[in-house]
Each structure stands twice: as C-alpha cells, then as structure tokens.
Amino acid sequence: WNRSIGVNITKIDNYVDELAEGVESIFLGGFVTPQVRAGIGDRFPVIYGSSYLRNDQGKVIVGEDGIPLTGAPGVIGRVAPDFLLGANTSLRYKNITLSAVAEWKNGGQMYSGTTGLFDLYGVSKATGEARDRNEVIFPDAVKEDGTPNDIKITGYNNIQAYYTALNNIDESSIVDASFFKMREIALKYQAIKKPKFGLGLNFFARNLLLWTNSPSLDPESSQGNTNMAGAFERFTLPQTSSFGVGVNVQF
C-alpha cells in the first residue's frame, strides 16, 4: 500500500488604496447596472448596483403592499473569498491507483442574473413554492413604521408583481459563491510495467459533485472579461461533468 495526501490553502486580500484624484471607483465590466468595480477602501473587486432600502439596523423595508423598496445605488456584493482550500489524495495498491482532487471555496459573492430571471419567469424553486401556497412574504424585513413585516402577498398577479419588483433590484440577485467541489476522481491500472515498455489504463470523472448555497447554478459559471471572472453571470451555460477512459503507452 502507498498513500499520499496534499493540501494547499490560499488567502489573498487585495485592497484598492487609491485611484486618480477625484475618482472613488472605476468600472470594470457589466451593464449600466449592475457593474463590477474597483473601489477605494474595498477588497477587489466589488459589485455595484441598486440595493434594498434598509433601516439603521440593516433590515430591508417593505411598502404597504409587502414589496421591498429600492434604496440608493451602492456596493451590493464583495467577490473575494475568505480562502480557498484544495486537497488531493492518492491510494496505490500493487498496480492500481485511486486518486481524487477536491476544492473548498469559502466566502465571496457574485451577481447571478440567471437566478433573478428564473424568479422573474416563474421557473425557480422559490416561485414554485409560492404558487403552491398561493402566497409569499419577504423574510426578516420591517414595514415602514418599523414593525416586523407580516404582509402576505397573495394571488397570481400580486406574486408576479412581487418577483418583477425584485428583479429590478440588483441586490436581490446577489448570491453566496461558496462551494465544495469534487473536481476529479481517477482510477489507473498499470497492466504492464517493464524497463522498455509500459501499458496503463485510466478512468476518470471530472466536475462530479458540487455542494453550494447558490440557488440555481455552479458559482464558477461566471462570464465577462478577466476582471469580472467569478463576479458576474447572466444566461451562463452550466458547468458539465465529464467521464473518460485513457490508454497510456510508454516505450
């Protein structure tokens, strides 16, 4: 038996200390709103867009109809993770080797336009549950008088208006980009191993398992230029799993 384990941890904190005189932040990509920006005093990069209106305690404020109110534009998400942890291991017995590679990303946020559009078009899990109950209530919010929100939005048209209003608030599409991913599992069989000739077979599966709080898609399914990577997506194709067989010949 022969076993090996490797672990690496990465933590990078990039802050924007200063920009040109009179410039507080610069546009890196996106739409008119939301955008990916570099802003003075923030970890690089940040997501800028329309926000929820909040009280002094940070609670979202809803109107008389129970729909969240829109606040001033500003920083609505921070992309940089707290850390990345990668691990790899292999186990060899005689001519057979089993190996695996995994990664854990903790922290960080992204703008998921697809998540917002799933809600808008009524094809997300949340909208399905709202239709089944025929009601929806914005959680952990307060009314304009400061009392806890207890306004239940009922009826197809009102629920549709609720999700339409949410889609117009960029912050509603900010999701947690943390994940744990089994990147690869591989099995190798060394059928022949001689001084001048070797023959091996290998089987692999990649992007096999994913655990994440992101409601609709793999957080690595981002788009845009390099400055936007990991920060922004809209109508992005999902990540795919792959399986394969290989033959290795050495001579």
Long-range contacts (C-beta under 8 A, 24 or more apart in sequence): 1-91, 1-92, 1-93, 2-91, 2-92, 2-93, 3-89, 3-90, 3-91, 3-92, 4-89, 4-90, 5-87, 5-88, 5-89, 6-87, 6-88, 6-89, 7-85, 7-86, 7-87, 8-85, 8-86, 8-87, 9-83, 9-84, 9-85, 9-86, 10-83, 10-84, 10-85, 10-86, 11-82, 11-83, 11-84, 12-80, 13-43, 13-80, 14-43, 14-44, 14-80, 15-41, 15-42, 15-43, 15-44, 16-40, 16-41, 16-42, 16-44, 28-225, 28-227, 28-228, 29-224, 29-225, 29-227, 29-228, 29-232, 30-111, 30-224, 30-228, 30-232, 33-73, 33-170, 34-76, 34-111, 34-170, 34-173, 34-232, 36-79, 36-111, 36-224, 36-227, 36-228, 36-231, 36-232, 37-75, 39-75, 42-75, 42-78, 43-78, 43-79, 43-80, 44-79, 44-80, 45-79, 45-80, 45-227, 45-228, 45-231, 46-75, 46-77, 46-78, 46-79, 47-75, 47-76, 47-77, 47-78, 47-79, 47-109, 47-110, 47-111, 47-170, 47-174, 47-231, 47-232, 48-73, 48-74, 48-75, 48-76, 49-73, 49-76, 49-111, 49-170, 49-171, 50-76, 50-168, 50-169, 50-170, 50-171, 51-76, 51-169, 51-170, 51-171, 52-169, 52-171, 52-172, 55-142, 55-146, 59-140, 59-141, 59-142, 60-138, 60-140, 60-141, 60-142, 61-141, 61-142, 61-143, 61-144, 62-138, 62-141, 62-142, 62-143, 62-144, 62-149, 62-151, 63-144, 64-143, 64-144, 64-151, 65-151, 65-153, 65-158, 65-161, 66-137, 66-138, 66-149, 66-151, 66-152, 66-153, 66-162, 67-138, 67-153, 67-161, 67-162, 67-165, 67-166, 68-138, 68-141, 68-165, 68-166, 68-169, 68-172, 69-144, 70-168, 70-169, 76-111, 76-170, 76-171, 76-174, 77-109, 77-110, 77-111, 77-171, 77-174, 77-231, 78-108, 78-109, 79-108, 79-109, 79-110, 79-177, 79-230, 79-231, 80-107, 80-108, 81-105, 81-106, 81-107, 81-108, 81-177, 81-178, 82-106, 82-107, 82-108, 83-107, 95-189, 95-190, 95-191, 95-193, 96-187, 96-188, 96-189, 96-190, 97-187, 97-188, 97-190, 98-185, 98-186, 98-187, 98-188, 99-184, 99-185, 99-186, 99-187, 99-188, 100-182, 100-184, 100-185, 100-186, 101-182, 101-183, 101-184, 102-180, 102-181, 102-182, 102-183, 103-179, 103-180, 103-181, 103-183, 104-179, 104-180, 104-181, 105-177, 105-178, 105-179, 105-180, 105-181, 105-219, 106-178, 107-177, 107-178, 108-176, 108-177, 108-178, 108-230, 109-174, 109-175, 109-176, 109-177, 110-174, 110-175, 110-177, 110-214, 110-219, 110-222, 110-230, 110-231, 110-232, 110-233, 111-170, 111-173, 111-174, 111-175, 111-231, 111-232, 111-233, 111-234, 112-173, 112-174, 112-175, 112-214, 112-215, 112-216, 112-217, 112-233, 112-234, 113-173, 113-232, 113-233, 113-234, 113-235, 114-216, 114-217, 114-233, 114-234, 114-235, 114-236, 115-173, 115-175, 115-214, 115-215, 115-216, 115-217, 116-166, 116-167, 116-172, 116-173, 117-167, 117-234, 117-235, 118-216, 119-163, 119-166, 119-167, 119-172, 120-163, 120-164, 120-166, 120-167, 122-160, 122-163, 124-215, 124-216, 125-215, 126-215, 127-159, 127-163, 130-159, 131-156, 131-159, 134-159, 135-159, 136-162, 138-162, 175-213, 175-214, 175-215, 175-216, 175-219, 176-212, 176-213, 176-214, 176-219, 177-212, 177-214, 177-219, 177-230, 178-212, 178-213, 178-219, 179-210, 179-211, 179-212, 179-214, 179-218, 179-219, 179-220, 180-210, 180-211, 180-212, 181-207, 181-209, 181-210, 181-211, 181-220, 182-208, 182-209, 182-210, 183-207, 183-208, 184-208, 196-251, 197-250, 197-251, 198-248, 198-249, 198-250, 198-251, 199-247, 199-248, 199-249, 199-250, 200-247, 200-248, 200-250, 201-245, 201-246, 201-247, 201-248, 202-245, 202-246, 202-247, 202-248, 203-243, 203-244, 203-245, 203-246, 204-243, 204-244, 204-246, 205-241, 205-242, 205-243, 206-241, 206-242, 206-243, 207-239, 207-240, 207-241, 207-242, 208-241, 210-239
